[in-house]
Amino acid sequence: MIEVDDREGVAVVQLAHGKVNALDLELLHGITATFTELDRNDTPAVVFTGSGRAFSAGVDLWRIIDGGADYVRQFLPALEAAFLAVFTVGKPTVAAINGHAIAGGAVLAAACDQRVMSGGTIGVTELLVGVPFPPTALYILGHALGEKAARKAVLTGATLAPHEALAAGGIDEIGPVETAVARARTLAEIPADTFRLTKAQLHAGVHRGPDPRVEELWIRAVEDGRIERFMTRTVRRS
């Protein structure tokens, strides 16, 4: 589900969960546990990537549909916990976006300090599905992209190819995972205590508590069929 390899002192975390690394409850718990451990151990820097043709295609909406309200009530807190686990690691983190990073996948990439992209598309499509963003996701996007660019990304749901994402400021560089490892290694040259404090200062004010209206609207979106209609239009069920 999640593989962690050492590349000359940089921990490379790779999602390996199905064809497109869709976010379900089990994968979210794995992400939270992995990044919590990496924050505690002596790893100096982290690269976060995916396997196959996707970094992560976002939430496994078929699981949401099948699981209904009970699953949503478990899933949303786990989703925010995973976002925060990546975002709050007090070490350099670089996303190596190897393929599509959509919706929650794009938020996970945005939770890293820097982003390097080699293929696929990136964008946050939640409003096109008809569901709201968890508050943590919106604050992470605003932090990573800037408020103006984040608003545009959220309200349009546009998905961008690497050169478009670079021009829009959504990524820092186009290149393979080796480029991300090199960036992480360079950031790790900063004294660890100074980096951790500075990162915490940059993140000040970003953390917000859950909003019960988000859960209410996700459950409504399952029950009124809007998620299923979106999936039927856009994705073939495997």
N, C-alpha and C positions, 0 to 999 in steps of 0.2 A: 504493500500500500504506500509506504514511504521508505525510501532508501537514503541513507546518509553515508557519503564517501568523503574521505580526507584527500584533498589535493594540495599537498605541500603546506599544510596548516590551515587551509580554508575548508570548512565543512560545506559540502555541496548536498543540499537537500533536494531530492527529486521525488515528485509525486508520480506514482505508478499505480493508478487505480482506474481500471477500465480503459475504454478507448480514448476518452477525452478528460480524464481526471475530474469528473463531475463531483461536486461537493455534496456528500451525504453526511449523515450523522457520524458514521464511523470515521470517515476521512477527516472531518472537522476535529473530532477528539484526537486523532493522530497528529494533526498539525499543531494543536495546542500543546500536547505533551512533548512533541519534538522540539518546538521552539522554547518552551519553558525550560527543558533540560539544557539546550544550547546556551541559554542565558546564564545558567548556573555553572556550567563546566568551564574548562580553560580554553575552549575554542576561541581564537582571536577574531574570526570573521565568518560570515555565512553567505553562500549563494543559494538562491531559491529558484528551482526550475521544474519543468515537467518532463514527461516522457511522450514519445509518439508525436502526434500532430498537434498537441495542445499543451499549453501551460496549465490552464484549467478552463473548461467551458462554462464554469459557474455552477449554480445550484442545480442539483439533480431534481428537476421539476416533476419528473414522473414519480419519483419517490414522494414528493410533496402531495401530488394528486392521490396516489395510492394510500398514503398514510393518514391523510385528512387532518382534522384539527388537533388531534393528540400528537401527531408527529410534528406539526408546526410548532406547538408549544415547547417541544424539546429542541427542535432544530434552530429556532431563531437565537436563543441564548448561546447555543454552541457555535453558531455562525459569528456572533459578535465576539465571543471568547477567542476564536481562531484569528479573527482580524486583529484583536488587541495583542495576542501572543506574538504575532509577527511584528506588529508596529512598535511594541514596547521593548523588544530585545535591546539591551544596552550595548550592543556591539554593531559593527558595520554589517549591513545586509544589502545585497545586490540581487535584484531579480534578473534571471536570465530567461527572458521570455522566448521560448523555443517554438511556440505556435500560438494558436488562438488563446487569448486571455479575455474572457467575456464575463460581464456582470461581476459576480463574486470573485472570479478569477482575476479580473482587472483590479479589483479592490485589494486583493492579496499582493499583487505586483506593486500597487501604489503604496502599500504599507511598508515596503522596503525603502532604504535610503536612496538607492539609485536603481535605474532600470536600463538593461541592455536587451535589445530585441533582434531576433534573427529571422522571424517569419510569422505567418498568420496575421490575425487582426486583433485589435484591442479596443474595448469600449464597454460602457455600462448601459445595459439594455433593460433595466428593471421597469422603467415606465412603459416601454413597449409591451412588456408582458402584462402590465396592469397591477404591479405590486410596488409598495413603497420601499425606500431604503431604510435599513436600520440606522439609527443616528450615528453610530461609530463609523459606518461606511462613508457617510457624507462628510464627516470631519476629516477622515483620512484622505479622501479625494481633494478636499479643499486645501489640506496641508501639502499634498504632493503636487497638485496642478496649479494652485492659486485659485482664488474664489471665482474669478471671471471664467477661466477655462473649465473649472469644475462645474459651474452652472451650465455651460454650453454642453459639456459631455453628458450631464445628467438629463437635461431637458430634451436633447435631440436623440439620445441613444445611439449616436453614430459609432460605427466600428471603423477603425483606421488601420491601414497598412503601415509597415514600419516607417517608410519615408514620411507619411502623413503624420504619424504620431510624433516623429522627431521634430517636424516643423511646428507642430502644435505645442511642443514642450512636454508631452506626456511621457517621453522616454529621454534618456541621456545620450544614447549611442546605439548604432546598429552594429551588431556583431554576434559571434557565437558565444557559447558558455565560457570559453577560455578568456574572452574579453571581460566578462563579468568577474571571473576569478581574479584577473589582474587588477581590476578596479577594487575588489574587496581586499586584496593584499595591500594595495596602496593605502587604503583607508585604515587598515590595521596597523600601519606605521605610526599613527597618532597614539600617544599614550592612552592606555585603556581607560584609566579613571577620568581623564579629561574628555575623552570621547563620550563616555557614558553620561557625564553631567551635562555636556553640551547638547546631546541628543534629548535628554529629559527637558532641558530648557526650551529647545525648539518645539517640543511637543506640548508644552504647557498650555492648558486651556482646551486641548483637543478632546479629552476624555469626557464623555457624557453618559448618563445612565440610560437604561432602556426606556422606550416610549411604548406604553401599552396599546396605543392606536396602531402601531405597526403590526403587532400580532393580530389585532382585530381585522385589519384589512387583508392580511395574508390569508387568514381563515375564510374571509368572505370571498377572496379570489379563488379559493379552492371550491367553495360551495356554490358559487354562481357560475362556475365553469370557465371563467376567463383564462385561467392558466392552461386548462386543457385545450381551449380553442386556439390559443397561441401555439402550443406545442403541435397540435394537429396541422396547423398551417405551415409550420417552419421546420419541424424535426420529425423524421421517421423513427418510430419506436423500435428499438432493437429487441 
